[in-house]
Amino acid sequence: MERQFTAQIVKSGDWYAGTIKELSGINSQGRTIAELKENLKEAIQLIIESNIKHDND
C-alpha cells in the first residue's frame, strides 16, 4: 500500500529542516530538499516499522 504524507519544510541557513504533518515525532534535515525528502522517507519507514513491532509485542 502506498501512502502520501505532507512534509513541512523550512530553510535554516544552508540546511533544510522538515517534519511530517500527519505523523508526530518525524523530523529531519538535509543540505538539499531532495536529501531532506529522502531522510524524511527513511524516518517514516523506521517509525512505522517500530510501531508495528511494538504493537505485536
VENDA-V772535 format. One record per backbone hydrogen bond with DSSP energy under -0.5 kcal/mol. CO is the residue of the C=O (numbers start at 1). NH is the residue of the N-H. Records with the same first field share a line. If there is no record, write none. Layout:
# VENDA-V772535
CO=NH / NH
This chain:
# VENDA-V772535
5=7
6=21
7=9
8=19
10=17
12=15
15=12
16=30
17=10
18=28
19=8 / 21
20=23
23=26
25=27
26=20
28=18
30=16
32=36
33=37
34=38
35=39
36=40
37=41
38=42
39=43
40=44
41=45
42=46
43=47
44=48
45=49
46=50
47=51
48=52
49=53
50=54
51=55
52=56
53=57
